[in-house]
């Protein structure tokens, strides 16, 4: 009886650990995909928020052309 209980506990532990590793891997893939597409998704930061590690920078190009872009720290328009 005790042996059966031990095997049941080990099986539950293995299943829970495998599921948590799968969730962690899915989160990591999502973060990598978001970081890779960050600049293209948020070019116009007047109407949206820049991704992590990016800041919204705005400026005039010519007399009346005003644009904003999400740029990394140290990048210039």
C-alpha positions, 0 to 999 in steps of 0.5 A, a space after each residue: 500500500 505504501 509503495 503504491 502511494 509513493 509511486 502515485 506521488 512520484 507520477 503526480 510530481 513528474 506530470 506537474 513538473 513537465 507541465 510547468 516546464 512546457 508553460 515556461 517554454 511557451 512563455 519564453 517563445 512568446 517573449 522572444 517573438 514579441 521582442 523580435 517584432 517589437 519595432 515593427 509593431 509599434 512604429 507609431 508610438 503616438 497611439 500605442 506603447 513601446 515595447 520593453 527596453 524601447 522609448 518613444 521618440 518624436 521629431 519633425 522631418 521637414 517643416 510639417 512632417 512630425 513622426 514618432 518611433 519606438 527606439 532603443 536606448 541610444 538610437 537616434 531618429 
